[in-house]
């Protein structure tokens, strides 16, 4: 029966050697995992079929375009050199910021 559920042999061994209540929980956990995987596959199949048919992907988010008036923006760019000094005690580089 467990092989008919496509249960891997390693899990079957664990189920057969477990106490009855533990074995029951293991079977329920395995089946729940299988159902979750099947649900994931159900959600992916339509996208996969659309891809194979070379259909355009549909967006799941609604996009709204908003036109706003031009705005003035002020921007500045500053370059700053940061010297690298090796600490003689640790023999590792340290950055020192000079304001």
Secondary structure, DSSP 4 states (H G I P E B T S, - for coil): -TTTTT--HHHHHHHHHS-HHHHHHHHHHHHHHHHHHHHHHHHHHHHHHHHHTTPPPPPSS----------------------EEEETTTTEEEE----
